[in-house]
Amino acid sequence: MARALDLPETADALERYRRRAVRLTVIGAVLLVLAVGVGLLFSGSWTPAAIGWLVLFALPTLGIGVNARSIAKRMRHVLGVGTWSAHTALPVARPWHAETVVLASPGTGELWPLTLPSVRQRFGPVVPGPDGVLWWCGDPRLGGVIAPPGGGELVWMRPVRGQAGRRRIVARAEGLLDRPVPRSPQAAV
């Protein structure tokens, strides 16, 4: 059986994600070094403000980059040992919460509420299309990767925490199990 990472689109998407994470980490580190350099080399009334602005941009950029590199490693592991499976999917809007999607497991008839542990903009490329299908690779109890059919854009998802929250989200995904079961992507590999 082919691994999810064996698909060229998936391997390319993971490499793009990894490069973006490294770029953010480097930019954050450079800005931090620049802030230290400004503090050591210049003295003036503008120096504290310049240092403040540099640090203000450096710390979040560095944090996002380091977190993205960690997620890239997790994705590489999951995609390297797992296979893609196709699931009917439904995004569920939750004000004041991270983006959430519910996947229907074709084999067990279970519904898996998953949430995005990163910025909302990452979810845009994997919003289920008109067919309502997403690919999944991972363990719904621990987390995994979702992608639009084809595996060309990857997003790490984790299970929704809290039994009550999961129940509320699953209740909003009514009818998801009634949709036709999508064709397995493994057949294409």
Protein Blocks (a to p, Z undefined) as FASTA:
>chain_A
ZZfklpmklmmmmmmmmmmmmmmmmmmmmmmmmmmmmmmmpgcfklmmmmmmmmmmmmmm
mmmmmmmmmmmmmmmmmmmmmccddddddddddehiacddddddfknopacddddfbdfk
lmmmmgccfkopacdeddfknopcdddehilaccdddddehjklmmmmmmmmgoklmpcc
dddfklmZZ
